[in-house]
Amino acid sequence: LDISKLCTYLSTLSMPGEDNVVVELCSASGTMLGNRLLCTQLAHFMPTSFVYAVDWAWSLADRVENLASQANARNVYSKLCDYETVDQLPVSGNVYIIAGIWESLEDPPQLFESIKSKLCAGGKIVLIERLLDCLEDAIHWAQKSGFEVFAEPKLNSGCHV
């Protein structure tokens, strides 16, 4: 995954004149960058954005907080939420990123309904998977939940967005 290209793309999704709030789901367990956290990379390449790193287990949220602190990523905010929801987020997000976790989700409709309640008007969900089947399944569930496909950028041949 070319993080620089991804951040450039994500910046095009921000709404002019508003704070850019990016929410990454399952920050500690996503697999798109190997052992690096996507949220800290987003924070580095998007320093004026607020990056919320959501996890559903206290130990994972704590891990993200510690690693973000070590990386000096001052614009990363680790948040523990109920399982497969974002209901406890203190803000609404412009962009929600679901990256490399699709196979582990148990209740996609619940997750998408929760995101709807915390998505800014005009906000977007960005789905990123290594396996095309996972991405196609994620798109299916997003559409079934009322979301529309708005773009399919090609960022890397080994990654599907």
C-alpha positions in Angstrom: 0.0 0.0 0.0 1.5 3.3 -1.0 0.5 5.4 2.0 1.5 8.7 0.3 -0.9 8.1 -2.6 -3.6 6.9 -0.2 -3.3 10.1 1.9 -3.4 12.3 -1.2 -6.5 10.5 -2.3 -8.1 10.8 1.2 -7.3 14.5 1.2 -9.5 14.9 -1.9 -12.4 13.5 0.1 -12.2 16.2 2.8 -14.8 18.9 2.9 -13.4 22.4 2.3 -13.5 24.7 5.4 -14.2 21.8 7.8 -12.0 19.9 10.2 -10.9 16.7 8.5 -11.8 13.8 10.8 -10.5 10.4 9.6 -11.6 7.3 11.4 -9.7 4.0 11.0 -11.4 0.9 12.3 -9.5 -1.9 14.1 -6.3 0.1 14.0 -4.2 -2.4 16.0 -5.3 -5.4 14.1 -5.5 -4.1 10.5 -2.9 -5.8 8.2 -2.4 -3.4 5.4 1.0 -2.1 6.5 2.4 -5.1 8.3 3.7 -4.1 11.7 3.3 -0.4 11.1 0.0 1.2 12.2 -2.0 2.9 9.4 -3.3 5.5 11.8 0.2 6.8 12.6 1.1 6.9 9.0 -2.1 8.8 8.2 -1.2 11.2 11.0 2.3 11.7 9.5 1.1 12.4 6.0 -2.0 14.3 7.0 -0.8 16.5 9.9 -3.8 18.8 9.9 -6.3 16.0 10.1 -7.7 14.4 13.3 -7.1 10.7 13.1 -9.4 8.5 15.3 -8.1 5.0 15.8 -11.0 2.8 16.8 -10.6 -0.6 18.4 -13.0 -3.0 20.1 -10.8 -4.4 22.8 -9.2 -2.3 25.6 -5.7 -3.9 25.1 -5.7 -3.0 21.4 -6.9 0.6 22.0 -4.1 0.9 24.6 -1.5 -0.6 22.2 -2.5 2.0 19.6 -2.3 4.8 22.1 1.2 3.7 23.2 2.5 3.2 19.6 1.0 6.6 18.5 2.8 8.2 21.4 6.1 6.5 20.5 5.7 7.7 16.9 5.0 11.2 18.2 1.7 11.2 16.3 -0.1 14.0 18.2 -3.1 14.0 15.9 -4.0 10.3 16.6 -6.8 9.7 19.1 -7.2 6.1 20.2 -10.8 5.2 21.0 -12.4 2.1 22.5 -15.9 1.4 21.1 -18.4 -1.4 21.6 -17.8 -4.4 19.5 -18.2 -3.7 15.7 -19.6 -0.2 16.3 -18.3 3.4 16.4 -21.1 4.7 18.7 -18.7 5.9 21.4 -16.8 8.2 19.1 -16.9 11.8 20.4 -17.0 13.2 16.9 -18.5 12.5 13.5 -16.0 11.5 10.8 -15.6 12.7 7.2 -13.9 9.5 6.2 -14.1 6.1 7.7 -11.4 3.6 6.7 -12.0 -0.2 6.9 -8.7 -1.7 5.9 -7.6 -5.3 5.9 -10.1 -6.4 8.5 -13.1 -7.5 6.4 -12.7 -11.3 6.9 -12.8 -10.9 10.7 -16.1 -8.9 10.8 -19.1 -10.8 12.2 -21.9 -8.3 11.8 -21.4 -6.0 8.8 -25.0 -4.5 8.9 -24.5 -3.5 12.5 -21.1 -1.8 11.7 -22.5 0.1 8.7 -25.5 1.3 10.7 -23.2 2.5 13.4 -21.0 4.3 10.9 -24.1 6.0 9.4 -24.9 7.5 12.8 -21.4 9.0 13.0 -20.7 10.0 9.4 -20.7 13.7 8.5 -23.1 14.7 5.7 -21.3 14.0 2.5 -18.8 11.7 4.3 -17.3 8.6 2.8 -16.3 5.1 3.7 -13.1 3.8 2.2 -12.8 0.1 1.9 -9.3 -1.3 1.4 -8.5 -5.0 1.1 -5.7 -7.2 -0.3 -8.1 -9.8 -1.6 -10.5 -8.8 -4.3 -13.2 -11.2 -2.9 -13.1 -9.5 0.5 -13.4 -6.1 -1.2 -16.3 -7.3 -3.3 -18.1 -8.7 -0.2 -17.5 -5.4 1.7 -18.9 -3.4 -1.2 -21.9 -5.7 -1.3 -22.7 -5.1 2.4 -22.0 -1.4 2.1 -24.5 -1.1 -0.8 -27.0 -3.3 1.1 -26.7 -0.9 4.0 -27.5 2.1 1.7 -24.1 3.3 0.7 -23.2 4.0 -2.9 -19.9 3.3 -4.7 -18.3 6.7 -5.5 -14.9 5.7 -6.9 -12.5 2.8 -7.4 -9.0 4.2 -7.5 -6.1 2.0 -8.3 -3.4 2.7 -5.7 -1.4 -0.5 -5.9 -1.8 -3.8 -7.8 -1.7 -5.7 -4.5 -4.3 -3.6 -2.8 -8.0 -3.0 -3.7 -9.8 0.3 -2.7 
